[in-house]
Amino acid sequence: MAATTQLKDAILHCPHCGHNVHLDIDISEEEQDYQDECAACGGDIHIRMHRDIGDGKLHVSVDADDEQYY
């Protein structure tokens, strides 16, 4: 039996321009690390998600893709 995808709508702010970015987050996955693009400015957004075993909550962090190089 295949796993069911569970999507949750989230609104995040672009780290480049501050524009609201709407994402559908797959909450059935424990760990996620991917890139998305801001529809307003075209900047790359790095999104990391991790489900904490202790509290069961999904923690999301967002940064500009180029921040990891400085």
N, C-alpha and C positions, 0 to 999 in steps of 0.2 A: 504494500500500500504506500503510495507516494505521500510525502509530507505536504500539508496545506500551508499555503502562503498566507500570512496574516499581515495586512497592511494597515498602517496608522498614519494619518495625515499630520505633518509637522510643518511649522513655519520657523525658518531660521533666517538669520541676517547675513548677507554677503559680507565677508571680511574686507572686501575691496571697496565697495560702494555703499554698503548699508541697506541695500534693497532687500525686501522680504522675498525669500525663496521658499516655495512650497515643495515639499518632498513627501513621497509615500515611502515610509520606513517599514521594512519587512521585520516585524517584531518576533517572527518565529526563529530568526537566526541569532545565535549567541554573540558572535564576533563579526564585525563588518569593518572594512577599510576600503574606501573607494573615492573616486573623483567625480565631481559634478561641475556643471558650468552655470554661472549666473546668467539668467535671461536678459538682465538689464545691461551689464557691462561686459559680459563674455569672459570674466575672470574665472580661473580654475579654483574650485572650492574642494578642500580635502576634508572628508567626513569620516570620523572613526566612531564606532559604536561598540559597547561592551556591556553585557548583562552581568551585574554584580551578583555573585552567589549568595552573599550575606543578606542583601535586602531584596533581591529579585528584580530590581529596577534596571531599565536600560539607560545607560549613561551615554550621551552624545557629545562629541567635541567637534568643533568646526574651526578651521583656520585656512588662511591663504596657502596655496600649494607652495609658494616660494618662501614661506616663513621658516621652513626647516633648513634652509641653506644659509641663513644669516645668524 
